[in-house]
Amino acid sequence: MSTEVWVVIFMGLILKIPVIYIAAVVWYAIKAEPEPGVDPQEHPASPWRPWRRPDGPRPRRGGPHGSRDTASASRARRDRVAP
């Protein structure tokens, strides 16, 4: 058989296996019934909480060369060094 035929067989059959597996898992998840004895109203407090933006302003971040305070302090130190 030629190379093109093997490519068609590979694409047509072998690569369909993951697609069939995912379809079977989704079908099983849809058809599954809830566990008996577990009441969703019984456990209303969930540890999961949706993300919220923090309150208040964000702290200032220094840039790649530091903040203005560190730049002026290093310049002042450099001026005091003997010539």
Summary of the structure (lengths in Angstrom):
residues: 83
radius of gyration: 31.8
end to end distance: 84.3
largest distance: 85.0
contacts: 102
relative contact order: 0.04
helix: 49%
strand: 2%
